[in-house]
Amino acid sequence: MIYGNMPMMIFILAAGYLFAVYLLLALAKRTGRKSAPRSFPTTTKGNDSQNVTVTSQVTEVVNSQ
């Protein structure tokens, strides 16, 4: 009979599926940790917390079509 080894095949496929899900969850957890900045200060000291300046450099791009 062809289906004699079917229970073993189901077990192997289920184990492979669970292993793949485990690896993907571990990868997502590791990637999530790296995306957050670790050196960002959470608190500021003194009067400098009111005097924050942000400067930006803007360049113009011209499309010549």
Secondary structure as GFF3:
##gff-version 3
##sequence-region A 1 65
A	DSSP	three_ten_helix	2	5	.	.	.	ID=ss1
A	DSSP	alpha_helix	6	35	.	.	.	ID=ss2
A	DSSP	three_ten_helix	46	49	.	.	.	ID=ss3
###
